């Protein structure tokens, strides 16, 4: 540790020496800000992921329904679909596999 001279010929052991780095308080403030942002953004992000999964599942069910309709039209006999375990969709009246 280098000592600096004072005006009276004595050396001050702890003169104002500025070192590079952050204080503990500065680090705590940054951590609190990051925590607040994560608490605000996190739930919104995960709810959007849930919504996108629901939309993807709905699109897959619609595609399955359309494929079954095409199969029924191609075969021309609805009893084939009933034989493989399909039931009528309550909202649309179409045949969909369970």
Residue pairs with C-beta under 8 A, 6 or more apart in sequence:
1 13
2 17
3 11
3 12
3 13
3 15
4 11
4 12
4 15
5 11
5 12
6 12
61 96
64 96
64 97
65 89
65 92
65 94
65 96
68 81
68 86
68 94
68 95
68 96
68 97
69 94
69 95
71 81
72 78
72 80
72 81
72 95
75 81
78 95
81 95
82 95
84 97
85 97
85 98
86 95
86 96
86 97
86 98
87 95
87 96
87 98
88 94
88 95
88 96
89 95
89 96
